[in-house]
Amino acid sequence: MPAAGAMLFNLYADPQETDSIGIRHTPMGVPLTVEIEEYKKILQKYPPKTQIKS
């Protein structure tokens, strides 16, 4: 399946991955990236105290 950008599938509605919905969500890439970077800064300043046991 050729793609010009990100491939994003709704596996609940399309489990065979025949219809990419990535292009519909492309405009959210920049604002989402900005928010993720801000959240990373918050996590560095206030690291989570929860420990995950393996």
Phi and psi in degrees as a GROMACS rama.xvg file:
@    title "Ramachandran Plot"
@    xaxis  label "Phi"
@    yaxis  label "Psi"
@TYPE xy
-70.2286  144.618  PRO-2
-140.487  142.87  ALA-3
-97.9461  -8.64306  ALA-4
-152.511  -150.478  GLY-5
-70.4185  143.037  ALA-6
-101.598  123.94  MET-7
-135.541  128.65  LEU-8
-124.11  144.072  PHE-9
-92.8553  97.0667  ASN-10
-70.0183  -21.7542  LEU-11
-70.4822  -45.9309  TYR-12
-86.8002  -24.5173  ALA-13
-139.64  73.1453  ASP-14
-65.221  -18.7394  PRO-15
-84.0734  -2.73806  GLN-16
55.8168  49.3364  GLU-17
-96.7662  -19.1978  THR-18
-127.909  105.492  ASP-19
-75.3033  135.174  SER-20
-109.215  12.711  ILE-21
-59.6569  -40.788  GLY-22
-64.2536  -29.1243  ILE-23
-69.9779  -22.3236  ARG-24
-105.142  3.34341  HIS-25
-58.1864  -42.5673  THR-26
-61.9247  -18.0255  PRO-27
-83.7887  -7.57044  MET-28
-59.5303  -47.9156  GLY-29
-67.9075  -51.6756  VAL-30
-62.4362  -35.4805  PRO-31
-67.8487  -39.7938  LEU-32
-63.2248  -40.7643  THR-33
-61.5311  -45.2765  VAL-34
-65.4036  -38.1714  GLU-35
-64.165  -41.7865  ILE-36
-64.2605  -40.0368  GLU-37
-63.7968  -40.9239  GLU-38
-65.619  -37.0045  TYR-39
-62.0224  -40.0385  LYS-40
-63.6466  -40.6543  LYS-41
-63.8751  -42.4457  ILE-42
-65.511  -32.7534  LEU-43
-69.549  -38.385  GLN-44
-74.0979  -39.4537  LYS-45
-126.941  80.1169  TYR-46
-64.9797  146.928  PRO-47
-65.1034  143.728  PRO-48
-93.0018  -9.17884  LYS-49
-72.7408  130.701  THR-50
-103.79  134.293  GLN-51
-97.9051  123.7  ILE-52
-86.5662  135.981  LYS-53
